[in-house]
């Protein structure tokens, strides 16, 4: 019997089918509460304080990147490989110095699993062959870098490692699990097609997506950020709600520039995951499917299905899933099993060589006496975990009657009763620290989970507080922003700091040109540029040329291609167009009808507008100032098309970089001045301020691709995905 009837907006879902076999003891059941709360867990029998109600192995667990620095753990179950003395050393600090021989009888009392590595990468290690095989079938078949062949997989791992962020990996694993399940189902049914199987597998994961499963692989938006099913029903979607609310919350913390960078990061990660999936499926699909089915799944079919599944809105949807549902899992350190076994030793023994409690304590007491007194248990590995039951049905209250503990060496979660619970009573935990006061709890709940708690405790304590949770949040944000400002943490980001990016680019060229200093690199570039002008003026042969034609990238229009060969570190193209001084930016923007599609911001604040098309402002100014038609100039200097080089969009790696450079016009002489493909927006200068495209490796008959580093646009284009090199 349902406690409340489901709204007509919800499809008819059998919760017992989803949760019918919760636990062999059958102590709890999942039932519907109402449209606002959704599902909940209820006691089927009377429960006693301290009783373990049920335990659950994670549906998916991912080690925290910051934890991986100090503790190695299984990539599937989070079981730690840390030795007991290492666990104690982490807590004690540098003194006393412990080693493998500091603790007695370790080999006899504790079993540390051997590390089993993935043969195809260094990213994952496992505690058992079972964990390795299950993880491979579940998701690692797709995410393995295959000894460096899957470059996108290596980039994603490096991105997460450097930024100490496990969420992109967790989202990638969820997507991979959906695909692997679909392929497994397809392998058992020769008549099924890939899209049908993907929709089925996506539905299996839908238990995490919101309070009820949805019925369409595609995710659609309406004005209320709800999901619209094929049948026309609307389901309030917590994941979209989270992202929408989080966006409003972050508007008060981050600048618009920082928000743009965050959006760019989402697009970059989504694109990387798509590349990882495509490579793995194209490379090793026969591991999952029979040869006959593989023949039916050509690259075009696979690519179309992948494009349908791995879209930005679906990626963001899963980010919301992780943000709302993921639990911080902290398995016990192997030390805890060791200590448990120490306490179980016999007090005495007839054999002088047999371990005894007294002999062990004689060595351990001086060490353990230095531990903080409030430590009752020691955890080792940590990670983010999703649980099929706990993550989707255990609701919040500030006066909880249950808690989640990690009492084993893997990420199995144990639900423990905090008090006697009556049959039919809902089980609730506190999502935040219950010892916090009303304001602290509301700020934490609104900031992380985007709801305002109205439990009995909050109603009582909140009656004395006149401010709403939203007002408390705003005050909290203001305080945090002021603290960050005082600490000097509001620094410009890498992408928006042209000078720092310029120096980083120069550092990349040092080994390519076998030079030692930045100034030597700048002189080398100036020398190469001058040589190109001289050879063009004398009509001497150059070992390569550049031209515009249809790009190899999808929907990228025309690109720039090199014909012939160029060594790494060569200047291969020049940025033609208008040079706008910093003080003229505002006037240029008011007069120009250009779309800023071809603009580049130099490290000195000058801006280059590389739109050379007919009717462009460049053509007009060039004719007015120098009496030259742009078409004639580009025939005589065909290298001046660097502004048309396409962004590589994280497909492979950039093969050129765009670097600001300068050249004194007097060095060219009067006969070569007409080859200069740049004009100043106003006035003139004896210094040519431009940019050049420089090869990052040896090039031969291929498209030039760069990373657009300096976006002049107030709003970054939707197609832009920054590099994570």
C-alpha positions as CSV (number, residue, x, y, z in Angstrom):
1,X,0.0,0.0,0.0
2,X,1.5,3.4,-1.0
3,X,1.6,6.1,1.6
4,X,0.5,8.6,-1.0
5,X,-0.9,8.3,-4.5
6,X,1.6,9.2,-7.2
7,X,0.8,12.3,-9.2
8,X,-0.8,11.9,-12.6
9,X,2.3,13.5,-14.0
10,X,4.4,10.4,-13.2
11,X,4.3,7.2,-15.2
12,X,3.2,4.1,-13.3
13,X,6.4,2.6,-11.9
14,X,6.6,-0.6,-9.8
15,X,8.9,0.2,-7.0
16,X,8.9,-3.3,-5.8
17,X,10.2,-4.4,-9.1
18,X,13.1,-1.9,-8.7
19,X,13.8,-2.7,-5.1
20,X,12.0,-6.0,-4.4
21,X,15.1,-7.8,-3.3
22,X,16.8,-5.3,-1.0
23,X,18.1,-7.6,1.6
24,X,17.9,-11.3,2.6
25,X,16.8,-10.2,6.1
26,X,13.9,-8.2,4.6
27,X,14.1,-5.6,7.3
28,X,13.3,-2.6,5.0
29,X,11.3,-1.7,2.0
30,X,11.2,1.2,-0.5
31,X,7.9,3.1,-0.8
32,X,6.6,6.2,-2.4
33,X,6.1,9.3,-0.2
34,X,4.9,12.2,-2.4
35,X,5.7,14.2,-5.5
36,X,8.1,16.5,-3.7
37,X,10.2,13.9,-1.8
38,X,9.8,10.9,-4.0
39,X,11.0,7.6,-2.7
40,X,12.0,6.7,0.9
41,X,13.2,3.7,3.0
42,X,10.8,2.3,5.7
43,X,11.3,-0.3,8.4
44,X,9.3,-3.5,7.8
45,X,10.0,-4.6,11.4
46,X,11.0,-3.0,14.7
47,X,14.7,-2.2,14.7
48,X,17.0,-1.8,17.7
49,X,19.6,1.0,18.3
50,X,23.0,0.0,17.0
51,X,21.6,-2.7,14.8
52,X,23.0,-3.1,11.3
53,X,20.0,-2.8,9.0
54,X,21.6,-3.7,5.7
55,X,24.9,-3.4,3.8
56,X,25.4,-2.5,0.2
57,X,28.3,-2.8,-2.3
58,X,28.7,0.2,-4.5
59,X,27.2,0.3,-8.0
60,X,30.2,2.4,-8.9
61,X,33.2,3.6,-6.9
62,X,36.0,5.9,-8.0
63,X,39.1,6.8,-5.8
64,X,39.5,10.5,-5.0
65,X,42.4,12.0,-7.0
66,X,43.9,13.7,-4.0
67,X,43.7,10.5,-2.0
68,X,45.5,8.6,-4.8
69,X,48.6,10.7,-4.2
70,X,49.2,9.1,-0.8
71,X,47.2,5.9,-0.8
72,X,46.9,3.3,-3.5
73,X,43.6,1.5,-3.7
74,X,41.5,-0.9,-5.9
75,X,39.9,0.9,-8.8
76,X,36.7,-1.0,-8.3
77,X,36.1,-1.6,-4.6
78,X,38.5,1.0,-3.1
79,X,40.3,-1.6,-0.9
80,X,43.6,-0.1,0.2
81,X,47.1,-1.5,-0.4
82,X,48.5,0.6,2.5
83,X,50.5,-1.3,5.1
84,X,49.5,-0.9,8.7
85,X,52.6,1.2,9.7
86,X,52.0,3.6,6.7
87,X,48.4,4.2,8.1
88,X,49.8,5.1,11.5
89,X,52.6,7.3,9.9
90,X,50.0,9.4,8.1
91,X,48.4,10.2,11.4
92,X,51.5,10.6,13.5
93,X,53.4,12.8,11.0
94,X,57.1,12.6,10.6
95,X,57.8,11.4,14.2
96,X,58.3,8.7,15.2
97,X,59.6,7.3,12.0
98,X,58.0,3.9,11.3
99,X,58.9,1.2,8.8
100,X,57.7,-2.2,7.8
101,X,59.4,-3.8,10.9
102,X,58.1,-1.3,13.4
103,X,54.9,-3.2,14.1
104,X,55.0,-6.8,15.4
105,X,53.6,-9.9,13.7
106,X,52.3,-8.0,10.6
107,X,52.7,-10.9,8.2
108,X,51.0,-13.4,10.5
109,X,48.0,-11.1,11.4
110,X,47.1,-9.2,8.3
111,X,46.8,-10.0,4.6
112,X,47.4,-7.2,2.2
113,X,46.2,-8.1,-1.3
114,X,48.7,-8.1,-4.2
115,X,48.3,-5.4,-6.7
116,X,46.9,-6.6,-10.1
117,X,47.5,-4.0,-12.8
118,X,45.7,-3.5,-16.0
119,X,47.9,-4.6,-18.9
120,X,46.9,-1.7,-21.1
121,X,47.5,1.2,-18.8
122,X,48.9,2.5,-15.5
123,X,45.6,4.1,-14.5
124,X,43.9,1.2,-12.7
125,X,45.1,-1.4,-10.1
126,X,42.9,-4.0,-8.5
127,X,42.9,-6.1,-5.4
128,X,41.7,-9.3,-7.1
129,X,41.3,-10.9,-10.5
130,X,37.5,-10.6,-9.9
131,X,37.6,-6.9,-9.5
132,X,39.8,-6.5,-12.5
133,X,37.5,-8.6,-14.8
134,X,34.3,-7.0,-13.5
135,X,35.7,-3.5,-14.0
136,X,36.9,-4.4,-17.5
137,X,33.4,-5.7,-18.5
138,X,31.7,-2.8,-16.8
139,X,33.6,0.2,-18.1
140,X,37.4,-0.1,-18.3
141,X,37.1,-1.8,-21.7
142,X,36.3,1.7,-23.0
143,X,38.3,3.9,-20.7
144,X,41.6,1.9,-20.9
145,X,44.3,4.0,-22.7
146,X,45.6,0.8,-24.4
147,X,49.3,1.6,-23.8
148,X,49.0,5.2,-24.9
149,X,47.2,4.5,-28.2
150,X,44.0,6.1,-26.9
151,X,45.4,9.6,-26.4
152,X,42.0,11.0,-25.3
153,X,41.9,8.6,-22.4
154,X,45.4,9.7,-21.3
155,X,44.4,13.4,-21.5
156,X,41.3,12.8,-19.4
157,X,43.3,11.0,-16.7
158,X,46.0,13.7,-16.8
159,X,43.3,16.4,-16.5
160,X,41.7,14.8,-13.4
161,X,45.1,14.0,-11.8
162,X,46.4,17.6,-12.2
163,X,43.2,19.2,-11.0
164,X,42.6,16.6,-8.2
165,X,39.1,16.1,-9.6
166,X,37.5,12.6,-9.8
167,X,34.1,13.7,-11.1
168,X,34.9,13.6,-14.9
169,X,36.2,10.0,-14.4
170,X,33.0,9.1,-12.5
171,X,30.8,10.5,-15.3
172,X,32.9,8.8,-18.0
173,X,32.5,5.5,-16.2
174,X,28.7,5.9,-16.0
175,X,28.6,6.6,-19.8
176,X,30.9,3.6,-20.4
177,X,28.8,1.4,-18.2
178,X,25.7,2.2,-20.3
179,X,27.6,1.4,-23.5
180,X,29.1,-1.8,-22.2
181,X,25.7,-3.0,-20.9
182,X,24.2,-2.2,-24.3
183,X,26.9,-4.1,-26.1
184,X,26.5,-7.1,-23.8
185,X,22.7,-7.2,-24.4
186,X,23.3,-6.9,-28.2
187,X,25.7,-9.8,-28.1
188,X,23.0,-12.0,-26.7
189,X,20.4,-11.0,-29.3
190,X,21.3,-11.0,-33.0
191,X,18.1,-9.1,-33.9
192,X,18.6,-6.1,-31.7
193,X,20.1,-2.8,-32.9
194,X,22.5,-0.6,-31.0
195,X,20.1,2.3,-30.4
196,X,17.5,0.0,-28.8
197,X,20.2,-1.6,-26.5
198,X,21.6,1.8,-25.6
199,X,18.1,3.1,-24.6
200,X,17.6,-0.1,-22.5
201,X,20.9,0.3,-20.7
202,X,20.4,4.0,-20.1
203,X,17.1,3.1,-18.5
204,X,18.9,0.7,-16.2
205,X,20.9,3.6,-14.9
206,X,17.9,5.9,-14.6
207,X,17.4,4.9,-11.0
208,X,20.1,7.4,-10.2
209,X,18.9,10.1,-12.5
210,X,15.8,11.2,-10.7
211,X,12.9,9.9,-8.5
212,X,11.5,7.7,-11.3
213,X,12.9,6.1,-14.5
214,X,12.5,7.9,-17.7
215,X,11.6,6.5,-21.1
216,X,13.7,8.2,-23.7
217,X,17.5,8.2,-24.4
218,X,17.3,11.8,-25.4
219,X,17.1,14.4,-22.7
220,X,14.8,17.3,-23.5
221,X,14.3,20.6,-21.7
222,X,11.2,22.6,-21.1
223,X,10.7,25.9,-19.3
224,X,10.6,24.2,-15.9
225,X,13.7,22.1,-16.4
226,X,11.7,19.0,-16.3
227,X,12.0,15.8,-18.4
228,X,9.4,15.2,-21.0
229,X,8.8,11.6,-21.9
230,X,7.6,10.1,-25.2
231,X,4.2,9.7,-23.6
232,X,4.0,13.4,-22.8
233,X,4.3,13.0,-19.1
234,X,6.5,15.4,-17.2
235,X,8.9,14.3,-14.5
236,X,10.6,16.8,-12.2
237,X,14.3,16.1,-12.7
238,X,16.6,16.5,-9.8
239,X,19.7,16.4,-11.9
240,X,18.7,19.3,-14.1
241,X,17.3,21.1,-11.1
242,X,20.7,20.7,-9.4
243,X,22.6,22.1,-12.4
244,X,20.2,25.0,-12.9
245,X,20.2,25.9,-9.2
246,X,23.9,25.4,-9.0
247,X,24.4,27.9,-11.8
248,X,22.4,30.5,-9.9
249,X,24.3,29.8,-6.8
250,X,27.7,30.1,-8.5
251,X,26.7,33.4,-10.2
252,X,27.3,35.0,-6.7
253,X,30.7,33.4,-6.4
254,X,32.4,33.4,-9.8
255,X,32.9,36.1,-12.4
256,X,31.3,35.8,-15.8
257,X,34.8,35.1,-17.2
258,X,35.3,32.2,-14.7
259,X,31.8,30.8,-15.5
260,X,32.7,30.8,-19.2
261,X,35.8,28.8,-18.4
262,X,33.8,26.3,-16.4
263,X,31.4,25.9,-19.4
264,X,34.4,25.4,-21.7
265,X,35.7,22.8,-19.3
266,X,32.4,20.9,-19.5
267,X,32.5,20.9,-23.3
268,X,36.1,19.8,-23.3
269,X,35.5,16.8,-21.0
270,X,32.4,15.8,-22.9
271,X,34.3,15.9,-26.2
272,X,37.2,13.9,-24.7
273,X,34.8,11.2,-23.5
274,X,33.3,11.0,-26.9
275,X,36.8,10.5,-28.4
276,X,37.7,7.8,-25.9
277,X,34.5,5.8,-26.7
278,X,35.0,6.1,-30.4
279,X,38.6,4.9,-30.3
280,X,37.9,2.0,-28.1
281,X,34.8,0.8,-30.0
282,X,36.5,1.2,-33.4
283,X,39.6,-0.6,-32.0
284,X,38.2,-3.6,-30.0
285,X,34.5,-4.0,-30.6
286,X,35.1,-7.7,-31.4
287,X,35.8,-8.3,-27.7
288,X,32.1,-7.8,-26.9
289,X,30.3,-9.0,-30.0
290,X,30.4,-11.8,-32.5
291,X,32.0,-11.2,-35.9
292,X,28.6,-11.2,-37.6
293,X,27.3,-8.4,-35.4
294,X,30.5,-6.5,-35.7
295,X,30.0,-6.5,-39.5
296,X,26.6,-4.9,-39.1
297,X,28.0,-2.2,-36.8
298,X,30.1,-0.2,-39.2
299,X,31.8,3.0,-38.1
300,X,29.0,5.2,-39.4
301,X,26.4,3.4,-37.3
302,X,28.6,3.4,-34.2
303,X,29.5,7.1,-34.6
304,X,25.8,8.1,-35.0
305,X,24.8,6.2,-31.8
306,X,27.8,7.7,-29.9
307,X,26.9,11.2,-31.0
308,X,23.3,10.7,-29.9
309,X,24.3,9.5,-26.4
310,X,27.4,11.6,-25.6
311,X,26.0,15.1,-25.9
312,X,26.7,18.1,-23.6
313,X,23.2,18.0,-22.1
314,X,23.6,14.3,-21.2
315,X,27.1,14.8,-19.8
316,X,25.8,17.7,-17.6
317,X,22.9,15.5,-16.6
318,X,25.3,12.9,-15.2
319,X,27.3,15.6,-13.5
320,X,24.1,16.4,-11.6
321,X,23.6,12.8,-10.9
322,X,27.0,12.5,-9.3
323,X,26.7,15.8,-7.4
324,X,23.3,14.8,-5.9
325,X,23.7,11.1,-5.3
326,X,27.4,10.3,-4.8
327,X,28.5,9.3,-1.3
328,X,32.0,9.8,0.1
329,X,33.2,6.3,0.8
330,X,36.1,5.7,3.2
331,X,36.9,2.0,3.7
332,X,38.8,1.0,6.8
333,X,42.6,0.9,6.8
334,X,44.2,-2.6,6.8
335,X,45.6,-1.4,10.2
336,X,42.1,-1.9,11.7
337,X,42.0,-5.6,10.8
338,X,45.6,-5.9,12.1
339,X,44.6,-4.3,15.4
340,X,41.5,-6.4,15.7
341,X,43.7,-9.5,15.2
342,X,46.3,-8.2,17.7
343,X,43.6,-8.0,20.4
344,X,42.5,-11.5,19.6
345,X,46.0,-13.0,20.3
346,X,46.3,-15.3,23.3
347,X,47.7,-13.6,26.4
348,X,50.4,-16.2,26.8
349,X,51.9,-19.1,24.8
350,X,54.0,-22.2,25.6
351,X,56.2,-21.4,22.6
352,X,58.6,-18.5,22.9
353,X,58.2,-17.8,19.1
354,X,54.4,-17.6,19.0
355,X,52.9,-14.2,18.9
356,X,51.1,-13.2,22.1
357,X,49.0,-10.1,23.2
358,X,51.5,-9.1,25.8
359,X,54.5,-9.2,23.5
360,X,52.6,-7.3,20.8
361,X,51.4,-4.6,23.2
362,X,54.9,-4.1,24.6
363,X,55.9,-2.8,21.2
364,X,52.7,-1.1,20.2
365,X,51.7,0.8,23.3
366,X,54.6,3.4,23.0
367,X,53.5,4.0,19.4
368,X,49.8,4.1,19.9
369,X,50.0,6.3,22.9
370,X,51.0,9.1,20.6
371,X,47.9,9.0,18.5
372,X,45.2,11.6,19.1
373,X,42.7,10.5,21.7
374,X,39.6,11.1,19.6
375,X,40.6,8.5,16.9
376,X,38.5,5.5,17.2
377,X,39.1,4.0,13.7
378,X,41.5,4.7,10.9
379,X,40.4,5.0,7.3
380,X,42.7,4.6,4.4
381,X,41.4,5.0,0.9
382,X,38.7,7.4,0.0
383,X,36.5,7.8,-3.0
384,X,33.1,8.8,-4.5
385,X,30.6,6.0,-4.7
386,X,27.1,5.5,-6.0
387,X,24.8,3.0,-4.3
388,X,21.7,1.6,-5.9
389,X,19.6,1.9,-2.7
390,X,21.4,4.4,-0.4
391,X,22.0,6.9,-3.1
392,X,18.4,7.0,-4.4
393,X,16.1,6.4,-1.4
394,X,17.7,7.5,1.9
395,X,16.2,10.9,2.7
396,X,17.5,13.7,5.0
397,X,16.4,14.9,8.4
398,X,18.4,17.0,10.9
399,X,17.4,14.5,13.6
400,X,18.4,11.3,11.9
401,X,17.6,7.8,13.1
402,X,20.2,6.0,11.0
403,X,23.8,6.6,9.8
404,X,26.0,5.2,7.1
405,X,29.3,3.7,8.2
406,X,32.2,2.0,6.4
407,X,33.1,-0.9,8.7
408,X,35.0,-3.0,6.1
409,X,38.1,-2.7,4.0
410,X,36.2,-2.1,0.8
411,X,33.5,0.5,-0.1
412,X,30.6,-1.6,1.2
413,X,28.3,0.8,3.0
414,X,26.6,-0.3,6.3
415,X,23.3,1.3,7.5
416,X,23.2,1.5,11.3
417,X,20.3,2.4,13.5
418,X,21.0,5.3,15.8
419,X,17.9,4.7,18.0
420,X,15.1,2.2,18.3
421,X,12.9,2.4,15.1
422,X,9.3,1.3,14.9
423,X,7.8,-0.7,12.1
424,X,6.6,1.6,9.3
425,X,8.9,4.5,10.4
426,X,11.0,6.1,7.6
427,X,14.7,5.8,7.9
428,X,16.5,9.1,7.5
429,X,20.1,10.3,7.8
430,X,21.6,13.8,8.2
431,X,23.3,14.9,5.0
432,X,25.4,17.4,6.9
433,X,27.0,17.5,10.3
434,X,24.0,17.3,12.8
435,X,26.0,19.1,15.4
436,X,26.0,22.3,13.4
437,X,23.5,25.0,14.2
438,X,20.5,26.0,12.1
439,X,22.3,28.5,10.0
440,X,25.3,26.3,9.3
441,X,23.0,23.4,8.3
442,X,20.8,25.5,6.0
443,X,23.8,26.9,4.2
444,X,25.4,23.5,3.7
445,X,22.1,21.9,2.5
446,X,21.2,24.8,0.2
447,X,24.8,25.0,-1.2
448,X,25.3,21.3,-1.9
449,X,21.8,19.9,-2.3
450,X,19.8,23.0,-3.2
451,X,16.9,22.5,-0.8
452,X,15.8,24.2,2.4
453,X,15.2,21.7,5.3
454,X,11.9,22.1,7.0
455,X,12.1,19.2,9.5
456,X,10.8,19.6,13.0
457,X,14.2,20.6,14.4
458,X,14.7,23.3,11.7
459,X,11.2,24.7,12.3
460,X,11.9,25.0,16.0
461,X,15.4,26.5,15.6
462,X,14.5,28.5,12.5
463,X,11.7,30.3,14.3
464,X,14.4,32.4,16.1
465,X,16.1,33.3,12.7
466,X,14.3,35.8,10.5
467,X,16.5,35.1,7.4
468,X,15.7,32.5,4.8
469,X,18.2,30.0,3.6
470,X,18.8,32.0,0.4
471,X,19.6,35.1,2.4
472,X,22.0,33.1,4.6
473,X,23.7,31.7,1.5
474,X,24.2,35.2,0.0
475,X,25.7,36.4,3.3
476,X,28.0,33.4,3.3
477,X,29.1,33.9,-0.3
478,X,29.9,37.5,0.5
479,X,32.0,36.6,3.5
480,X,33.9,33.9,1.5
481,X,34.5,36.3,-1.4
482,X,35.9,38.9,0.9
483,X,38.2,36.3,2.5
484,X,39.5,35.1,-0.9
485,X,40.1,38.7,-2.0
486,X,42.1,39.3,1.2
487,X,44.1,36.2,0.7
488,X,44.9,37.2,-2.9
489,X,43.3,34.1,-4.4
490,X,41.3,36.0,-7.1
491,X,44.0,35.7,-9.7
492,X,43.4,35.7,-13.4
493,X,43.2,32.3,-14.9
494,X,45.8,30.9,-17.3
495,X,43.6,31.2,-20.4
496,X,42.8,34.8,-19.7
497,X,46.4,35.8,-19.0
498,X,48.0,36.4,-22.4
499,X,51.4,37.2,-21.1
500,X,51.6,33.9,-19.1
501,X,50.3,32.0,-22.1
502,X,52.8,33.7,-24.3
503,X,55.7,32.6,-22.1
504,X,54.3,29.1,-21.9
505,X,54.3,29.0,-25.7
506,X,57.9,30.2,-25.9
507,X,58.9,27.5,-23.5
508,X,57.5,24.9,-25.8
509,X,59.6,26.2,-28.7
510,X,62.9,26.1,-26.7
511,X,63.6,22.4,-27.3
512,X,62.2,22.5,-30.9
513,X,64.7,25.2,-31.9
514,X,67.5,23.9,-29.6
515,X,67.7,27.3,-27.8
516,X,68.2,28.3,-24.2
517,X,66.3,31.6,-23.7
518,X,63.0,33.3,-24.7
519,X,64.8,36.1,-26.4
520,X,66.7,33.7,-28.6
521,X,63.4,32.2,-29.6
522,X,62.0,35.6,-30.5
523,X,65.0,36.4,-32.6
524,X,64.8,33.1,-34.4
525,X,61.1,33.8,-35.3
526,X,62.0,37.3,-36.5
527,X,64.8,35.9,-38.6
528,X,62.5,33.3,-40.2
529,X,59.8,35.9,-40.9
530,X,62.3,38.2,-42.5
531,X,63.6,35.3,-44.7
532,X,60.1,34.5,-45.9
533,X,59.6,38.2,-46.9
534,X,62.9,38.2,-48.7
535,X,62.2,35.0,-50.7
536,X,58.8,36.2,-51.6
537,X,60.2,39.5,-52.9
538,X,62.9,37.7,-54.9
539,X,60.4,35.1,-56.0
540,X,62.7,32.4,-54.7
541,X,61.5,28.8,-54.0
542,X,60.2,28.1,-50.5
543,X,60.1,24.3,-49.4
544,X,56.4,24.7,-48.6
545,X,53.3,26.8,-49.3
546,X,49.9,27.2,-47.6
547,X,46.4,27.3,-49.0
548,X,42.8,27.3,-48.0
549,X,40.4,24.4,-48.8
550,X,37.8,22.2,-47.2
551,X,38.7,21.2,-43.6
552,X,39.2,17.6,-42.4
553,X,37.2,18.5,-39.3
554,X,33.4,18.2,-39.3
555,X,31.4,21.4,-39.7
556,X,34.6,23.5,-39.8
557,X,34.2,25.0,-43.3
558,X,37.5,25.7,-44.9
559,X,40.9,25.3,-43.2
560,X,44.6,26.0,-43.9
561,X,46.8,23.3,-45.4
562,X,50.5,23.1,-45.9
563,X,51.8,21.8,-49.2
564,X,55.4,20.4,-48.9
565,X,57.4,19.9,-45.8
566,X,58.3,22.1,-42.8
567,X,60.5,21.1,-39.9
568,X,59.4,21.5,-36.3
569,X,59.8,25.1,-35.1
570,X,59.3,26.7,-38.6
571,X,57.2,29.8,-39.2
572,X,54.6,28.4,-41.7
573,X,52.0,31.2,-41.8
574,X,51.5,34.9,-41.0
575,X,48.5,36.6,-39.3
576,X,47.2,39.2,-41.7
577,X,44.6,41.8,-41.0
578,X,44.0,44.9,-38.9
579,X,46.2,45.8,-35.9
580,X,44.2,47.5,-33.2
581,X,46.0,49.3,-30.3
582,X,44.5,48.9,-26.8
583,X,43.4,52.5,-26.7
584,X,41.4,52.1,-30.0
585,X,39.5,48.9,-29.0
586,X,36.3,50.7,-28.0
587,X,36.2,52.8,-31.2
588,X,37.0,49.8,-33.3
589,X,34.2,47.8,-31.8
590,X,31.7,50.6,-32.4
591,X,32.7,50.9,-36.1
592,X,33.4,47.4,-37.1
593,X,30.7,45.0,-38.3
594,X,33.1,42.1,-38.0
595,X,32.0,39.1,-36.0
596,X,35.3,38.8,-34.1
597,X,35.5,35.3,-35.4
598,X,39.1,35.9,-36.5
599,X,40.4,38.1,-33.7
600,X,43.5,37.3,-31.6
601,X,44.7,39.2,-28.5
602,X,48.4,39.7,-28.2
603,X,50.2,39.6,-24.9
604,X,50.8,43.4,-25.1
605,X,47.1,44.2,-25.4
606,X,47.1,44.8,-29.2
607,X,44.4,43.0,-31.0
608,X,44.6,41.4,-34.5
609,X,41.5,41.2,-36.6
610,X,42.2,38.6,-39.3
611,X,39.0,38.9,-41.3
612,X,40.3,39.2,-44.9
613,X,37.1,38.4,-46.7
614,X,35.4,40.7,-49.2
615,X,33.6,43.7,-47.7
616,X,35.6,43.3,-44.6
617,X,37.0,46.4,-42.8
618,X,40.5,45.2,-43.6
619,X,39.9,45.5,-47.3
620,X,38.5,49.1,-46.9
621,X,41.4,50.3,-44.7
622,X,44.1,48.6,-46.9
623,X,42.7,50.3,-50.0
624,X,42.5,53.7,-48.3
625,X,45.9,53.7,-46.7
626,X,48.1,51.9,-49.2
627,X,46.0,51.8,-52.4
628,X,46.3,48.1,-52.6
629,X,43.6,45.5,-53.3
630,X,43.6,42.7,-50.8
631,X,43.3,40.1,-53.5
632,X,46.5,41.3,-55.1
633,X,48.3,41.4,-51.7
634,X,47.3,37.8,-50.9
635,X,48.5,36.6,-54.2
636,X,51.9,38.1,-53.6
637,X,52.0,37.0,-50.0
638,X,50.0,33.8,-49.8
639,X,51.3,33.0,-46.3
640,X,49.1,35.8,-44.7
641,X,46.2,33.4,-43.9
642,X,47.1,32.2,-40.4
643,X,43.8,33.7,-39.1
644,X,41.9,30.9,-41.0
645,X,43.7,28.0,-39.2
646,X,41.1,25.9,-37.4
647,X,40.9,25.0,-33.7
648,X,41.8,21.3,-33.3
649,X,38.9,20.7,-30.9
650,X,40.9,18.1,-28.9
651,X,41.0,15.8,-31.9
652,X,44.6,14.6,-31.8
653,X,47.0,17.4,-30.9
654,X,47.6,20.9,-32.4
655,X,50.4,20.9,-34.9
656,X,51.0,24.6,-34.9
657,X,50.7,27.4,-32.3
658,X,49.8,31.0,-32.9
659,X,52.5,33.3,-31.3
660,X,52.6,37.1,-31.3
661,X,55.7,38.5,-32.9
662,X,57.2,41.9,-34.0
663,X,59.4,43.0,-36.8
664,X,60.8,46.4,-37.5
665,X,59.5,47.6,-40.9
666,X,62.8,49.3,-41.8
667,X,64.5,45.9,-42.0
668,X,62.2,45.0,-44.9
669,X,63.2,47.9,-47.1
670,X,60.9,49.8,-49.4
671,X,60.7,47.0,-52.0
672,X,59.2,44.5,-49.4
673,X,56.8,46.8,-47.6
674,X,54.0,46.1,-50.0
675,X,54.1,42.4,-48.9
676,X,53.2,43.4,-45.3
677,X,49.6,41.9,-44.8
678,X,48.7,44.1,-41.8
679,X,47.4,47.6,-41.5
680,X,46.9,49.7,-38.3
681,X,43.3,50.7,-37.5
682,X,44.5,54.3,-37.1
683,X,47.8,55.9,-37.6
684,X,50.8,53.8,-38.4
685,X,53.9,52.4,-36.8
686,X,57.5,51.5,-37.7
687,X,56.9,48.2,-35.9
688,X,54.9,45.4,-37.5
689,X,52.9,43.8,-34.7
690,X,51.4,40.5,-35.9
691,X,51.4,36.8,-35.0
692,X,52.8,33.8,-36.8
693,X,51.9,30.1,-36.9
694,X,54.8,27.9,-35.9
695,X,55.0,24.2,-36.4
696,X,55.1,22.0,-33.3
697,X,56.4,19.0,-35.2
698,X,57.6,18.1,-38.7
699,X,54.7,18.8,-41.1
700,X,54.0,17.4,-44.6
701,X,50.9,17.9,-46.8
702,X,48.3,18.2,-44.0
703,X,45.9,20.6,-42.4
704,X,47.2,23.1,-39.9
705,X,45.4,23.0,-36.5
706,X,46.0,25.2,-33.5
707,X,44.6,25.8,-30.0
708,X,42.6,29.1,-29.9
709,X,44.2,30.5,-26.7
710,X,43.0,34.1,-26.5
711,X,39.2,34.5,-26.9
712,X,38.3,38.1,-27.6
713,X,34.6,37.3,-27.6
714,X,32.6,38.4,-24.6
715,X,30.8,35.1,-25.0
716,X,32.9,32.1,-25.9
717,X,31.6,30.3,-29.1
718,X,29.7,27.1,-28.4
719,X,32.0,25.0,-30.5
720,X,35.1,26.0,-28.6
721,X,36.8,23.3,-26.5
722,X,40.0,24.4,-24.8
723,X,43.2,22.3,-24.9
724,X,44.3,20.5,-21.7
725,X,47.9,20.0,-22.9
